[in-house]
């Protein structure tokens, strides 16, 4: 039996009737990790909706629901990228909260046999800060991640972007960190569309020159670099970059606009994945990559290509607010009991944007219980005055 219709906002004002699908997409309930690609889902955090928080104050996290969502991702064979921008690092989740998230999630990963990598940054700093302070901040966070038993992801630093006077400062800071790292790390190049404070990262606004600096960092310490995570939303640039990597260094795509073709690859190279869109797409993405494991590229593309419209919608400008749509879909899918976000970020997208996200996700069959999703969407619309 199909859920009752939902009246969604339409372009130009007013409401239109949407008929939800009756059944979810049929997917494997759980699954083994993919073998042909390493696939990380960057996971969101679940806020505590009953905490008495204040703007700019510490984040209040619902730890049970947050860890349950990570178990959901692991159960489908995905790895978890923790304490990344999807978890609202720098957008509501401060370093103290991120450190607790890292420790709790790493312990949970160990308990269930899941793979985890965690973000290492400098967000505990107060600007302005010198290069020595930036290096020490990175080192503090690296120690927390390594002591937890997780793999480290060296994230781009707002402090370094604000302080560095040229490429040589990046080479110095990253060189010191890589020499200290106990195990190979992932280097994360996050573009300014995800964080405007990272404009000119690697010491130049010229992306070709920045790529050369990035590659110089890797070439100096290839044994300490497991891979790179590229989030520039430029498929051609990512392909060119991954072909220049030293042997054994992986490229993890962070391109939420072109991920199917980048993961599928070509005759010369392919990308692994570390993606925020794989938070709501987890079971579908894992099943698609398992098709790729068997050599069924056409089946992989047939399953994953239709999801791009949803991803492009969630990540539309200003891209950094994609987390709002991700959390909406987690609520609609039944992974959490509320649509509340750390820092009140549930208000960052418009009602028409959220309604379109629901429609696209429902059309893909992403909701395990379409009736629950429709009922929750109707309740959200009603709160906003859209009579159902």
Buried (B, 14 or more C-beta within 10 A) or exposed (E): EEBEBBBBBEEEEEBEEBEBBEEBBEBEEEBEBBEBBBBBBBBBBBBBBEBEBEEEEBBBBBBEBBBBBBBBBBBBBBBBBBBBBBBBBBBBBBBEBBBBBBBBBBBBBEEEEBBBBBBBBBBBBEEEBEBEBBBBBBBBBBBBBBEBEBBBBBBBBBBBBBBBEEBEBBBEBBBBBBEBBEEBBBBBBBBBBBBEBBEBBBBBEEBEEBBBBBBBBBEBBBEBBBBBBBBBBBBEBBBEBBEBBEEEBBBBBBBBBBBBBBBBBEEEBBBBBBBBBBBBBBBBBBBBBBBBBEEBBEBBBEBBBBBBEBBBBBBBEEBBBBBBBBBBBBBBBEBBEBBBBBBEBBEBBEBEBBBBBBBBBBBBBBBBBBBBBBBBBBEBBEEEEBEB
